Amino acid sequence: MIAFIPALLAALAAAAPAPQVPGYTGATTLTASSAASGQTLATSFGPDSQVSAIVPTPGFQPPKVSSQVTGTTSHGPYSGTPTTLGAANGPTTLAASVGTLPPNPTATYYNSAGVPLNPLPAPYTPAGGLGTNGTLPRYMVESDFDFESIALGLYQEWIELDLFHNGLATFTVDDFVAAGLTAEDRSLIEFMADQESGHATLLTNMLGEAAPVQCTYDYPFTTVREFVDFNQRLTRWGESGVWGFINHLDSREVGQLLAQSIATEARQQLIFRQMSGLQPMPVWFEAGIPQSWGWTFLAPYISSCPENITRLAWQNFPALHVLNNPNINRFSPNDTGLMEVTGNRTSDPSISTPTLPEDQSCEHLNITGVGCGPAITHNKSEPLSFPGKKVLFRWDDPGSAVGPNNSYITSTSAGTPAYVAWVSQLNLTYTDLTVTGANTGFTYQPDSFVYEADPAGNGTMFVALSDSNLFLTPFNLSMINPHVRALGLYQAG
């Protein structure tokens, strides 16, 4: 590790050149009269130049597993009687939980010299790595863990495909314009929906004939603002759910393709945050969460699925409701009242106008530090949340019917909750839970950091009630599951 000398840093700072570009004091749209001195803006447009080209032979287009949805589909809560209950099970269960072990005894490599320590298998090819010996790749799941993880990912891709199309079909052009979103923004949402058809096809092909198919859904929004807010929450747990398991997959080939799809989902989450008037990436790292967390967040929004659809083995935890979750549509988030969300599910979006009075809303304010209309980014004079804030909770008992056809049952093996676990970026931080009544309590938002100048608590993050403050890290976070009493989402920034 290099130790930097303060005096050296001071000298470097003093030698740094002054900024070459003055800061803007009042940025406006360029016009012909406000262009750079001596220049004018283009006023006519056309094919002014020619480039060499041919008419290429169209390439083969591999088929997709779903056509593009262009109209509204059946949506709403499930009202029937489930024919199957509970998560999928194997022939037997070997233990109540996975035990803790010491570090891998073969994980001892350390390179202090900074040069290759072992013979190179080929030129420019350092020794080591997995799947680097020339074996032909097989892009199929290789274990039950792989299958259940990718099947969960496919359930997620299917809802995103439907959801993005559904918002476009549900709301009018005028609705989008009133929310500050133009035809180009709608086109971008349509393109993101098209991306999901590719993702669903990819995951289906890696699973085979038992791959889950499209279901029907029950969405929690009635306005465009609530639509894009729900999208940024759903893509947050969708992306984080993959980061949580991708490096545990037995099939490295599947992990490779999955990473190349989830990188797109990360961009979707950023874009929906921008459309919601939020800072697009207020963290240095993105959190990973266990599969059972992702399934807990997703399942309540699936209404019904076709008969005999492949079921999942993951757990559904009881819901943890953040009663004073900051409302992203208020110009003063500290004035958020209790349950200012559209429903009673943990990831429901913040209420917006007209439910939220216009004189309390930031949606249509074009004022720096206050407005929250769609933008590349915003700096807020009053943050959505802050360290030390009192956060109020209510949590459900286990035993609720959730998910497709109300056929999954929430459960927990945890004892009495004593801590609140905050999962954001690379950190798992615990704070004490003060229980105030039957399934109610509070804590205070922690003041933790990933590194200097990087507060851990920001963005759309995850909270859980736990009966233990077990020390865990991103790679083994799933070991918290036996201790989780309830699970929720917190809009920290």
ROTOR-399035 format. One record per residue: residue in three letters; x, y, z of N, C-alpha, C, O in turn. Coordinates in steps of 0.1 Angstrom, whole numbers, plus 5000, padded with zeros to 4 digits. Last residue first. Layout:
<atoms>
ALAXYZXYZXYZXYZ;...
</atoms>
This chain:
<atoms>
GLY467750824982468150934974467850914959468150994951;ALA466350624996467350715003467650834995467950945001;GLN463850454998464250554988465050654995464650764999;TYR463950115005464050245011464550345000465550314994;LEU462049815008462849904999462750045005461750095010;GLY462149515029461549635022462549705014463649675013;LEU461249235049462049285038461349405031460249395028;ALA461549045079460749115069461749195060462849225064;ARG463448875092462048875096461148935086460048895084;VAL466248695085465448805080463948785085463348675082;HIS467948485091467748585101466748695098466548785106;PRO468248325068467548265080467248365091466548335100;ASN469748525052468348485049467648425061466548455065;ILE472348575054471548655063470048605062469248625071;MET473648445034473648385047472848455057472648405068;SER473748615012472548525013472548455026471448395030;LEU476248735012475048805019473848715020473048735029;ASN478748675004478048575011476848635018476448585029;PHE479748884989479748754983479048654991478648544985;PRO479449125005478649104993478648964987477648924982;THR479448995039479949085028479249055015478448955015;LEU478548995074478548945061479049045051479149165054;PHE478048935107478949005098478948935085479348815084;LEU474748955122475848875116476648945106476149025097;ASN472949045141473849145134475049065128476249115130;SER469648905141471148895144471849005136471449045125;ASP467148925132467348885146468748875151469048845162;SER466249205111467049085114467049055129466949145137;LEU464549355084464649335099465349205101465049105095;ALA466049545058465549415063465549425078466449485084;VAL466249735028466249725043465549595047464649555041;PHE468049885001467249765006467449765022468449795027;MET467650174979468350074987467449974994466249994994;THR468250404956467150314960467750194966468450114959;GLY470550654970469850584959468650504964468050534975;ASN472450575000471950664989471250584979471350464978;GLY474550505024473150515022472750615012472650735015;ALA477350545023476750415019475350425016474850365006;PRO479150825011478150775020477450645015477050645004;ASP482150885003481050804997480150745007480350635012;ALA484251005016483351095007482351015000481751064990;GLU485950705020485950845023485150925012485450905000;TYR483750435013485050495013484850645017483750695018;VAL481250385024481950285017483450315017484350235022;PHE479850475056480550515044481150385038481550295045;SER476950565076478050475072478650515059477950585051;ASP474950655095475850745089477150665085478250685091;PRO471550515092472950515097473750615089473450655078;GLN468450635104469250605092470750615096471150715101;TYR467150465132467650595127468550555115469450465116;THR463950305137465450315138465850445133464950525129;PHE460950155150461750255143463150235145463650165154;GLY457849965147459050005154459750115146459250165136;THR455449695149455849835145457049875153457349815164;ASN454249455157454849465143455049615139454949645127;ALA452849605183452749485175453149515161452449585154;GLY455349855193454049785194454049655186455049605182;THR457949935190457050025197455649965199454850015206;VAL461349845190459949795188458949885197459149895209;THR464049965175463249995187461749955184461150015175;LEU466849825162465449835160464749855174464949775183;ASP470149955155469149895165467749925161467450035157;THR471549885123471149975134470149905143469549805139;TYR474149765102473049735111472849855120473749925125;THR475049735068475149815080473949785089472749775084;LEU476849625043475749585051475949645064476849615072;ASN478149775012477949765027476749695031475649705025;LEU478549844987479249724991478949695006479549605012;GLN475349964981476649964976477349834980476849724978;SER473349855008473549954998475049954994475949945002;VAL471249755032472149705022472149805010471149835004;TRP470749745066470749835055471749785044472949765047;ALA468849585090469949565081469749655069468749645062;VAL467949655122467649685109468949675100469949735103;TYR467449415149468249505141467549535128466749465123;ALA465649245161466349335170467149435162467649535168;PRO462849025159463749125152464349215162463649275171;THR462748705171462248835173463248935167464448925170;GLY463948485145463348505158462848655159462548715149;ALA463248355112463948445121463248445134462048425135;SER462148225091462748135102463348225113463948165122;THR459248305073460548345079460948245090460048185096;SER457148355044457648275055458948335061459548415054;THR454348365022455548435029455848355041455048295048;ILE453648144996453248185010454548245016455648195016;TYR452148134964453348134972452948194986452148284987;SER449848184950450248044952451548024960451947914963;ASN448348374937448348374952448848234957448348184967;ASN448948364910447748294915447648284930447048194935;PRO452148464917451248414907450148324913450448234920;GLY452248644949452748594937451748534928450548554930;VAL451048534982451548634972451848564959451848444958;ALA449448505013449548454999449948554989449348664989;SER451148515044450348585034450548515020451648465017;GLY452848405063451648335060450748405050449648355047;PRO454248645088454348545077452948475075452048485083;ASP453048975093453248845098453448755086453048775075;ASP454649285082453549185081454049055088455249025090;TRP455549585099455849465091454749365093454049355103;ARG456549925098455449825101455749705093456049715081;PHE458750185108458450065102457149995107456750015118;LEU460350495103459350425109458950305101458850305089;VAL463350655110462650585100461650485107462050415116;LYS464850965116464050855122463250785112462450855105;LYS468051035103466651045102465950935109466350815108;GLY470750985104470151025116468651045115468051065126;PRO471451095071471851015082471251075095471251195097;PHE468551155050469751205056470151115068469251055074;SER466651195020466851145033468151195038468951255031;LEU466451374998465351285001465451235016464451225023;PRO467751705007467851565002466651485006465851525014;GLU467152014994466751935005466851785001466051744992;SER468252084970468652164982468252094994468952105004;LYS469551854947468451894956468951974967469851934974;ASN470351854914470951874927469851924936469252034933;HIS469651624888469151734896470051734909470451634914;THR470051534853470351524867469751644875469451744869;ILE468651534830469851454830470151434845470551324848;ALA465051514839466351594836467451494836467351384841;PRO461651564848462651484841463951574837463751684832;GLY461351764878460951714865462051634859463151634863;CYS461751884902462151734901461551684888461251564887;GLY463052184918462252114908462751964907463851934910;VAL465052264936463752234941462952144931462352054935;GLY467452314924467552274938466152234943466052184954;THR466052554902467252474906467252444921467052534929;ILE462852514891463652594900464852504904464652394910;ASN460352464878461552474871462552564879462952674874;LEU457952234889458752354893460052354885460852254886;HIS456352014886456352114876457052244879456852354873;GLU457051854909456951794895457051904884457651874874;CYS456951904935458151964928458051924913458951964905;SER454151994955454851904945455951984939455952104937;GLN452352134969453352064977454351984968455251914973;ASP450552244952451352344959452352274969453152344976;GLU449252014942450252084934451152174942452252194938;PRO448851734965448551874961449651944953450851924956;LEU448851414953449651504960449251644956449351674944;THR446951344933446751294947447551384956447051424967;PRO447551424907446851514916446551464930446051544938;THR450951414918449751494915448851414906449351344897;SER451751094934452051214926450851304925449751264929;ILE453150864958451950934952452451064945453451124949;SER455850654950455350764957454150814950454050814938;PRO455250294942455850434940455150534949454150514954;ASP455849994960454850084953455450224953456150264962;SER457249794972457949874962456949964954457350014944;THR455649674991456849734995457549824985458249914988;ARG452149764989453249664986454549744987454649864986;ASN449949914992450449855004451549755001451849665009;GLY450050224973449350104977450050044990450650124997;THR451350454966450150424959449350304964448250284960;VAL452450644995452750554983451350514978450350534984;GLU452850765020452650845008453050764996453850804988;MET452850665048452450585037452050675025450950655019;LEU452750975065452750835066452150765053451150805049;GLY454351255046453451195056453551045057454450985049;THR457051455040456351335037455551275048456051265059;ASP458651665045457251685049456451555045455151555046;ASN461051615035460951605050459451615054459151585066;PRO460951685008460751545012460551525027459951425032;SER459651934994460251915007460051775012458951745018;PHE458651884969459751974969460451974983461552014984;ARG457751544963457651664971458851754970459951704969;ASN458251314949457551414942457251544950456651634945;ILE459351114965460251184955459551294948460251374941;ASN458951084998458151104986459051184976459351294978;PRO460650855019460550985013459750985000459950894991;ASN458650665041459550655030459450785022458350825019;ASN457450615066457750755061458750755050459650835050;LEU457150345067455950425068456150565063455250635058;VAL458050085050458750205055457650315055457250365045;HIS457149755056456749885051457449995058457450005070;LEU458149445047458549545056458149685050458649715039;ALA456449135042456749265038457149355049456549345060;PRO458048805046457048905049457449045045458649085045;PHE459748655017459748705031458448795033457948845024;ASN459748364999459148494999459048545014458348485022;GLN462548184985461648214997460948354994461548444988;TRP462747984955463148084964462148124975460948104972;ALA462047804936462347754949462647854959462847824971;LEU459247854913460547884918460747834932459847804939;ARG457747664886457747734898459147754904460047684900;THR456747674853457747634862457747724874457747854873;ILE453147634848454347714846455447674857455047634868;ASN450747514851451947424849453147504846454147454841;GLU448847774836448847654844450147574840450547574829;PRO450248104835449647994829449747864838450747854845;CYS449748324863450548264853449848144847448948094853;SER448748644878448548504875449448454864449948534856;SER450148874889448848834892448548694890448148624899;ILE452949004904452548904894451148854898450948804909;TYR453649164924453249234912452849134901452449174890;PRO454749004945453449064947452849134935451649174935;ALA457348914933456148824934454848904936453848864929;LEU459449104937458849084924457449014925456449064919;PHE460449094963460049214958459149204945458249274943;THR461048814966460148884975459549014970458449044971;TRP462948784946461648714944460548774954459448794950;GLY465048924957464548964944463148904942462248974937;TRP465448764980465048904981464448954968463349024969;SER466248524970464948534977464548674979463348694981;GLN468748594959467648564950466248574957465348624952;PRO470348874976470048734973468848714965468048804963;ILE471949154959471049104969470748954966470848914954;GLY474349414955473849284951473049224962473349244974;ALA474549764947474449654956474049524949473349524939;GLU477049944929475649894930475549764939476449684938;PHE479050224938478850084935477350044936476650114943;TRP478650494943479850454936479850304932480550264922;VAL475550674937476450574944477650544936477650564924;PRO473650804922474150874934475050784942475350814954;MET472750844893473650744898474350804911475550844910;PRO470851044887470750914880471650804887471350684886;GLN468651204909470051194905470251054899469950954906;LEU465351224895466351184906467751194900467951184888;GLY463251244878463751364884464751344895465051424903;SER462351024865461751054878462251184884461751214895;MET464151014844462751044841461951084853460951154853;GLN466350924859466351064853464951104849464551224851;ARG465450674866465750774876465750914871465151004877;PHE465350564840464150584847464250674860463350744863;ILE468150554835467250644827465950664834465450774834;LEU469050374854469550514854468650604847468350714851;GLN467750144846467450194859467950344860467250424865;GLN468950104820467550134822467150194835466450294836;ARG471550044828471350174821469850204821469450324822;ALA471149804839471649904847471450044841471150144848;GLU470349654817469349684827469849794837469049884841;THR472749624804471749704798470649744808470249864808;ALA473949454822474649584820473649684813473649804816;ILE472549224818472249304830472949444830472449534836;SER473649124795472249174795472049264807471349364805;GLN476249054802476049144791474649194789474349294782;ALA475748874823476349004826476149104814475949224817;LEU474748664808473848734817474448874821473748974822;LEU476948574794475848634787474948714796474448814792;GLN478548484817479048584807477948654800477848774799;GLY476948294830477248424837477748534827477448644829;VAL477048094811475748164813475948294820475348394817;GLU479748034814479248084801477948154802477648254796;ARG479947934839480648064836480148124823480048244821;SER477747764858478047794844478647934842477948034842;ASP477347804885478347704881478747724866479847694862;LEU477248134900476748034890477847934887479047964886;HIS478148324916478048194922477548094912477447974915;ASN478148564902479448504904479348374912480448314915;ILE475348624903476048594890477348524892477748444884;PHE473848704925474148554923475048524911475448414910;GLY473748974928473848894940474248754937474848684946;TRP473349084903474649104909474849014921475948974924;VAL470549024902471548944893472948964899473748864899;GLY469449204920469249054921470248974913470648864918;SER470049444909470749404921470649254924471549184929;GLU468249454887469649454885470449404897471349314896;GLY465849434902466149344891467649334888468149224887;TRP465849644919465949514925466249404914466849304917;ARG465749854898466849844909466949704915468049654916;THR463549804883464849774877465949774887467049714885;LEU461649884903461649754898463049714891463549604894;ARG462250164906462350074917462549924913463349844918;GLN461850264881463250274886463350184899464450144902;ASN459150194877460150134869461550144875462350054874;PHE457850364896457850224898458850154890459550054894;ASP458450604882459050584896459050434899459950374904;VAL456950574859458450584858459150564872460250504872;PHE454350564871454850464862456350464862456950354863;GLU454150804884454150684892454650564884455350474889;ARG454150974862455150994873455250864881456350814884;VAL451750894849453050874843454150884853455150804853;THR449450734872449950844865451350814859451950714862;THR448950504886447750564879448250684871447350744864;PHE450350194896450450334892449250374885448550294878;PRO451049914902450550014913450550154909450750244918;TYR449749624885450649734886450149844896448849854898;ASP449849294880449049394888449849514892450649504901;TYR449949074852450549154863449549254868448549284863;THR450548744837449748874838450148944851450548874861;CYS453448614822452348604831451448724829451748804820;GLN455548414799454948544803453648524812452848424809;VAL457248124813456648204802456048334808456048354820;PRO460247944823458948014826458548104814459348154807;ALA461647664807461747804810460347864813459347834806;ALA461847404800461047424812461147574816460747614827;GLU463447384777461947374775461147404788459947434787;GLY466047614785465547504778463947504779463347604782;LEU467847814795467147724804466547604797466547494803;MET468847954775469847904784469147804794469847724801;ASN466548044762467447954755468447884764468847774762;THR465648224781464848114778465748004771465647884774;LEU467548424781467448344793466648214790466948114795;LEU467148524754468448474758468348384770468848274770;THR464448614755464848504746466148444750466348324750;ALA464648814774463848704777464148584768464148474772;HIS466348994760466748934773465948814776466548714780;GLY464649064738465948994736466448924749466948814748;SER462649184752462349064744463548994741463548864740;GLU463949404763463549294772463149174764463249064769;GLN464349574742465549514747465049394756465749284756;ASP461749664739462249574729463549504734463749384731;ALA461649834761460749724761461249624750461249494753;MET463450024752463849944764462949824765463449714769;PHE461950134731463250064728463649974740464149864738;GLU459950254746459650144737460850064733460849944732;ILE461550454759460850344767460450224758460650114762;LEU462250604736463250534744462650424753463250314754;SER459750694728460450604719461550534726461850414724;ARG459250864749458450754747459050644738458950524740;ASP461251054744461350974756460450854755460850744760;GLU460351154720461651084720461751004733462350894732;ALA457951284728457851164719459251084719459250964718;THR458751364763458351394749458251264741458351154746;LEU457751444795458351344787457751354773456551364771;GLY456351594815457651644810458451544801459651564799;ALA453851514821454951474830456351514826457351474832;ALA452551614799452251674812453351634823453551714832;VAL453451424781453851564779453651634793454551714797;PHE452051194790453451204790454051344789454951374797;ASP449351284785449751244798451351254800451851304810;ASP449451324757449251434766449651404780450251494787;VAL449551054749450651144746450651264755451651314760;THR448250854776448150924763449451004761450251024770;PHE448850524790448850674791448850734777449550684768;THR448850254782447950304792447750454792446650504793;ALA450950204765449650184760448550244769447450274765;LEU453150264781452950334768451550324763451050414757;GLY452850084801452850224804452550304791451850404792;ASN453149834787451849874793451750024796450650084794;HIS455749824779454749844769453449884775452749974769;PHE456849794805457249914797456249934786455850054783;LEU455649554814455449684821455749804812454949894812;ASP456449344797455049384797454849524803454149604798;LEU459249344802458749354788457249404788456949484780;GLU459249314830459749434824459249454809458849564805;ILE458249054833457449164838457949304832457149384829;TRP460348914820458948904814458149024820457349084812;GLU462548954836462549004822461149014817460749104809;GLN461748814859461948954859461949014846461349124844;TYR461548554850460348614855460548764855459548834852;LEU464348534845463448534834462048584838461448664831;GLY465548524870465848634861464848644850464548754845;LEU464448284878464048404885464348524876463448614875;ALA465848124861464448124860463848244867462948304862;ILE468448164870468148214857466648214855466048304848;SER468148034895468648174895468248234881467648344881;GLU467447774889466547854897466848004896466048084896;PHE469747694874468347694868467447784876466747864870;ASP471847714892471847794880470447804874469947914871;PHE471047524912471247674915471247754903470547864903;ASP471047294897469747344902469947494906469047574903;SER473347354869473047304882471647354886471047434879;GLU473947474845474747354849474347294862474947194867;VAL472447624816472647614831473247474834472947384827;MET474447684787473247624793473547614808474647604813;TYR476447714766475647824771474347764777473247804772;ARG479547604765478247544765477347644773477447654785;PRO482647654746481647694756480247624754479847594743;LEU485247424743484147484736483047524746482647444754;THR488347494760487147414759485947494752485747614755;GLY490547654764490147624750488947534749488547504738;ASN490847734790491747624785491347584771491847474766;THR489347904804490347964795491247864789492247894783;GLY487547864824487047854811488047914801487647964790;LEU489048084847488147964845487547974831487248084826;GLY492448164857491148194851490348064849490847954849;GLY495948094849494748104857493448134849493448124837;ALA498648274835498148154840496848184849496848284856;PRO498348514808498748484821498048354826496848324822;THR499148544777498148474784498548434798499148324799;TYR501148614758500248714763499048654771497948714771;PRO501348284745501848424745500748514750499548504746;ALA500248044770500348084756500848224757500848294767;PRO500547994797500047884789500247914774500447824766;LEU503348104814502248144806501848034797502647974790;PRO504248004848504447994833503248034826502148004830;ASN503748254874503648114868503948114853503748224847;LEU503848514880504548424889504648284884505448204888;PRO504048824863503448694864504448594872505648604870;VAL504449104887504749034874504248894875503948844886;GLY504149214912503549274901503849224887503649284877;ALA505049124936506049164927505449234915506149324908;SER503049024952503749154956504749204946505149324947;ASN500348864949501448904940502049034944501449134941;TYR498948574962499148714964500448754956501448684956;TYR496748304968497548374958497648524962496748594966;THR495148144984496348204990497148294980498148344985;ALA492847944986492748084982493948164989493648244998;THR492747704997493647714985493647864980494347894971;PRO491047715019492547695022493347715010494547735011;ASN488647965022489147855013490647835015491347935013;PRO487948045056488348085043488847965035489347865041;PRO485547835074486747925073487047955059486447905050;LEU481947845072483247775071484347875071484147995069;THR478547815084479747895081481047815081481147725089;GLY475847625068476747665079477947755075478147765063;VAL472747695057474047665053475047715064474947835068;SER469947535074470647655068472047605064472447505068;ALA468847285078467947405080468547535075467847625071;ALA469547045053469847115065468947235066468447285056;LEU468546905031469646845039469846915052470346845061;THR465546805018466246925022467246875033466846815043;THR464646624988464746635003465546765006466146814997;PRO463946664961463646534968463646544983462946474990;GLY463047024962463746904957463346774964462346784972;ASN460247244955461147174965461847054957461347004947;ALA458947574950459347444945460347374954461147444961;ALA456747724975457947724966458247584961457847484967;GLY453147714977454447704982455547704971455247684959;LEU450447534961450947624971452347604975452847494975;THR448147514935449447464940449847574950449647694948;THR445847634928445847484927447147424933447147304936;PRO444247914942445447854937445247704937444647644947;THR441348074930441847984940443047904935442947844924;GLY441148414919440748274919441348204931441748264941;SER441948674916440848654925440348504925439348474931;TYR444748894913444148764911443048734921443148774932;PRO444549244901444849134911444149004907443148994900;GLY445649334867444849344879445049234889445749134885;HIS445349304831446049334843445049344855443849364853;SER445649214798444949184810445749214822446849154824;THR447049484779446849344781446049334795445849434802;THR447049734754446949694768446649544769445949494760;GLY449449684726448249734732448149694747449049624752;THR451749574717451549714714450249764720450049884720;VAL454449354723453149394727452849544724453749624727;GLN456249164701456149294707454749324711453849334702;SER456448814709456148924700456149054708455949054720;SER459048614722457748684724457648794713458648854709;VAL461348484716460348404722459048474724458048414728;LYS462648554683462448584697461348504703460548444695;PRO464948394659463648434664463648464679464448414686;PRO467748554643467248444652465948494658465748604662;GLN467948654611467548704624466948594633465848544630;PHE470648654588469648574595469248644608470148684616;GLY471148964569471548854577470448774584469248834584;PRO470649084536470249074550470648954557470648844552;THR473449194519472549084520472049074534472849064543;PRO473649564514474049434519473049324518471849354518;VAL474349764489473149714495473549574500473649484493;ILE477149984498476549884490475149844496474949884507;ALA478950304497478050204503477650094493477650124481;SER480650604504480550474496479750374504479950354516;VAL478650894509479650804514479450674505478450644500;GLN478151244503477851104499478951014505480151064506;SER476451534517477651454513477251314510476251264515;ASP474051644523475051724517476251654512477051704504;PRO471051564527472251484524473251554516473351544504;GLY470051824551469851734540471151654537472151664544;PHE468852134563469452004566469151904554468051904549;SER469452464574468852374564469652244566470752234570;THR470652604594469252634592468652544582467452544580;ALA473252584619472652534607471152564606470452564616;LEU474252894634473752764635473252724622472852804614;THR477353084629475853074629475452924629476252834625;GLN480053274643479453144638477953154638477353224646;GLY481053484657481453464643480953344636481253314625;SER480853334688481153454681481653424667482553344665;ALA478453074690479853124693480053234683479553244672;ALA475053184692476053084689477453154692477553274694;SER472953354696473753324707474753214705475353174715;SER471553374672472253494677473153474689473953554693;ALA470553124668471453174659472253294664473453314661;THR470552984702469853034690470953084680472153094684;LEU470752744728471452824718470452864707469652784702;THR469052784759469052714746469752804736469452924735;THR471152874787469952884779470152804766471252764762;ALA472452904819472452834806471152844800470052834806;GLY473853104837472453094833472353034819472153104809;THR476453064843475653134853474253134849473353164858;TYR478952804840477752874835477052944846477052904858;GLY482452864846481152804849479952884843480053004842;PRO484952874821484252934832482952864834482352814824;VAL487552654815486252684811485452744822485252684832;GLN489952594827490052664815488652704809488552784800;PRO490852624862489952584852490052664839490152784840;ALA494452644867493152694869492152644859492652604848;PRO496452354874496152464866494752514870493852434874;ALA498152264904497152234895496752354887496552464893;ALA499952324924500452334910499352304900499552324888;ALA498652274947499052414944499452434929499252534924;ALA498452004946497252084946497552224941496852284934;LEU501051924949500351894937499151974935498852024924;ALA501552014975502252074964501552044951501552134942;ALA499751854990499552004990500352064978499752164972;LEU500951604985499651634980499351784980498751834970;LEU503351654999503351624985502051654979501951714968;ALA502351675025503051795019503151775004502951874996;PRO501251425030500451535029501051655022500451725015;ILE502251145012502751245021501951375020501751425009;PHE500750825010500950955004501351065015500751065025;ALA501750505009501450615018501750745012502950775010;ILE500650224992501450354991500850455001499650475002;MET500949885000500050005000500950125000501950135008;
</atoms>
